[in-house]
Structures are given as C-alpha cells and as structure tokens.
C-alpha cells in the first residue's frame, strides 16, 4: 500500500505464552527501570496518532522501549525469543495515517505497552501521567505480572 492516508497493523497472539513473556519482562523492567523512566519518549516507536501539537502518547512498542532503555544485545535476544512465542503473526504497513498526524512504523515487535510517566510528571507530555500510572498500577494485570509501574 503506497497511500499514506491509511495504514494497518495486525498481530496474532498466543496467549498461552504470555506468562513466560511477563517473566522475561519483569526481569528486564527491573534491570532497566532507570532507563525506562528516563527515556525521551520521542525516540521510541509509538502507536498513537498525534492530534495538533499535543503528544500525549501512551502506546509504545514493547521491544523498542527496552532497546531505548539501554538493553544489551543478549537481553534483547532473550526478549525476542519470548516475543517469538507470543507473537505468532505480525504485519504492518510502513506508516499509519501520516496525512492526519500519524506515524512511521520503523520498530514494530507486534506488542505495544504503556510508557510510565517521568518521576516529574510535568516534565514531558510523551509519557504517561500520575493518573495513568495510578490506574495502570491498580487495574492492569500486566502490571501485576511485570511490575512495570511501581
């Protein structure tokens, strides 16, 4: 598809392998917590459309977050092995709704995740907020399994 007006992402997930992925993610989120919390979200693959000049993104590529947080090649390979068991099928167009504030899809592992807020919640609008961190921590089972938001 050459038309940049639209686009698509499709992922088929084997949910029976999510526990193993969560275990790998828990280890990596603990190991790279400082890097994750201090990421410049502008350099991480995001999946939200921009609207105007606001950049309140909350969906980012799982592997790209860990990569940008400073993960070693060995840790990225471990993550990829777990992702390969979960993500049975993934395809995406090169871009998504570019003509209406969309994005180029350069780093796509097939799963998105929440990027927690900076410790200073007002520092950067590319990250979550104090409200979203609290909601994520209290209501999302993935957080229980991975400990992403403490």
C-alpha positions as CSV (number, residue, x, y, z in Angstrom):
1,X,0.0,0.0,0.0
2,X,1.6,3.3,-1.1
3,X,-1.3,5.5,0.1
4,X,0.0,7.3,3.2
5,X,-3.6,8.3,4.2
6,X,-4.3,4.9,5.8
7,X,-2.3,2.0,7.2
8,X,-2.7,-1.1,9.3
9,X,-1.1,-3.2,12.0
10,X,-2.1,-6.7,12.7
11,X,-0.9,-9.1,15.4
12,X,-1.9,-12.6,16.2
13,X,-1.1,-13.6,19.8
14,X,-0.7,-17.0,21.5
15,X,-2.0,-16.1,25.0
16,X,-0.7,-19.3,26.4
17,X,2.9,-17.9,26.2
18,X,2.1,-14.6,27.9
19,X,3.3,-15.8,31.3
20,X,6.8,-16.5,30.0
21,X,6.9,-13.1,28.3
22,X,5.7,-11.5,31.5
23,X,8.5,-13.2,33.4
24,X,11.1,-12.0,30.9
25,X,9.7,-8.5,31.0
26,X,9.7,-8.4,34.8
27,X,13.4,-9.2,34.8
28,X,14.1,-6.6,32.1
29,X,11.9,-3.9,33.6
30,X,13.7,-4.3,36.9
31,X,17.1,-4.3,35.2
32,X,16.4,-1.2,33.0
33,X,13.9,0.6,35.3
34,X,16.0,3.8,35.5
35,X,16.5,3.8,31.7
36,X,12.8,3.3,31.1
37,X,11.8,6.1,33.5
38,X,14.3,8.5,31.9
39,X,13.5,7.7,28.2
40,X,13.0,10.5,25.8
41,X,9.7,9.1,24.5
42,X,10.2,10.9,21.2
43,X,12.7,8.3,20.2
44,X,10.6,5.3,21.0
45,X,8.2,3.8,18.4
46,X,4.7,5.0,19.4
47,X,1.3,3.9,18.1
48,X,-0.9,6.9,18.9
49,X,-1.9,9.4,16.4
50,X,-0.8,13.0,17.0
51,X,-3.6,15.5,17.2
52,X,-2.4,19.1,16.7
53,X,0.6,19.9,18.7
54,X,-0.2,17.6,21.6
55,X,1.9,14.4,22.0
56,X,0.1,12.5,24.8
57,X,1.1,9.1,23.7
58,X,0.5,6.0,25.9
59,X,1.1,3.1,23.4
60,X,4.7,2.3,22.6
61,X,6.4,-0.7,21.1
62,X,7.4,-3.1,23.9
63,X,10.8,-4.1,22.5
64,X,11.7,-0.6,21.4
65,X,11.2,0.7,25.0
66,X,13.6,-1.9,26.3
67,X,16.1,-1.2,23.5
68,X,16.0,2.5,24.0
69,X,16.3,2.0,27.8
70,X,19.8,0.5,27.2
71,X,19.2,-3.2,27.0
72,X,22.2,-5.4,26.0
73,X,22.0,-7.5,22.8
74,X,21.8,-10.6,25.0
75,X,18.8,-9.2,26.8
76,X,17.1,-8.1,23.6
77,X,17.7,-11.6,22.2
78,X,16.0,-13.1,25.3
79,X,13.1,-10.7,24.9
80,X,12.8,-11.6,21.2
81,X,12.7,-15.3,22.0
82,X,9.8,-14.7,24.4
83,X,8.1,-12.5,21.8
84,X,8.5,-15.1,19.1
85,X,6.4,-17.5,21.2
86,X,3.7,-14.9,21.9
87,X,3.5,-13.1,18.6
88,X,2.5,-15.8,16.1
89,X,1.9,-13.4,13.3
90,X,2.7,-9.7,12.8
91,X,2.4,-7.4,9.8
92,X,2.2,-3.7,9.4
93,X,2.3,-1.1,6.7
94,X,5.4,1.3,6.6
95,X,3.3,4.1,8.0
96,X,-0.1,4.7,9.6
97,X,-2.3,7.7,8.8
98,X,0.6,10.0,8.0
99,X,-1.6,12.6,6.4
100,X,-3.6,13.1,9.6
101,X,-0.9,13.2,12.2
102,X,0.1,9.6,12.1
103,X,3.5,7.9,12.3
104,X,6.1,5.8,10.5
105,X,6.3,2.3,11.8
106,X,10.0,1.6,12.0
107,X,10.4,-0.6,15.1
108,X,7.5,-3.0,15.5
109,X,7.6,-6.1,17.6
110,X,3.9,-6.8,17.5
111,X,3.0,-5.7,21.0
112,X,2.6,-2.2,22.5
113,X,2.8,-1.2,26.1
114,X,2.4,1.8,28.4
115,X,5.4,4.0,29.0
116,X,5.3,5.2,32.6
117,X,5.5,8.9,33.5
118,X,8.7,10.5,34.3
119,X,9.3,10.9,38.0
120,X,8.5,14.5,37.5
121,X,5.0,14.2,35.9
122,X,5.0,17.6,34.3
123,X,8.4,17.2,32.6
124,X,7.3,15.7,29.2
125,X,4.0,15.0,27.6
126,X,5.3,12.0,25.7
127,X,4.9,9.9,28.8
128,X,2.0,8.8,30.9
129,X,0.7,10.9,33.8
130,X,0.3,10.4,37.5
131,X,-3.3,9.5,36.9
132,X,-2.5,6.9,34.3
133,X,0.4,5.4,36.4
134,X,-2.0,5.0,39.3
135,X,-4.7,3.4,37.1
136,X,-2.2,1.1,35.4
137,X,-0.7,0.0,38.8
138,X,-4.2,-0.7,40.3
139,X,-6.1,-2.1,37.4
140,X,-3.9,-3.8,34.8
141,X,-3.0,-7.4,35.3
142,X,0.1,-7.0,33.0
143,X,1.5,-4.6,35.6
144,X,0.9,-7.2,38.4
145,X,2.8,-9.7,36.3
146,X,5.7,-7.4,35.2
147,X,6.0,-4.7,37.9
148,X,6.4,-2.0,35.2
149,X,4.8,0.7,37.3
150,X,5.9,0.6,41.0
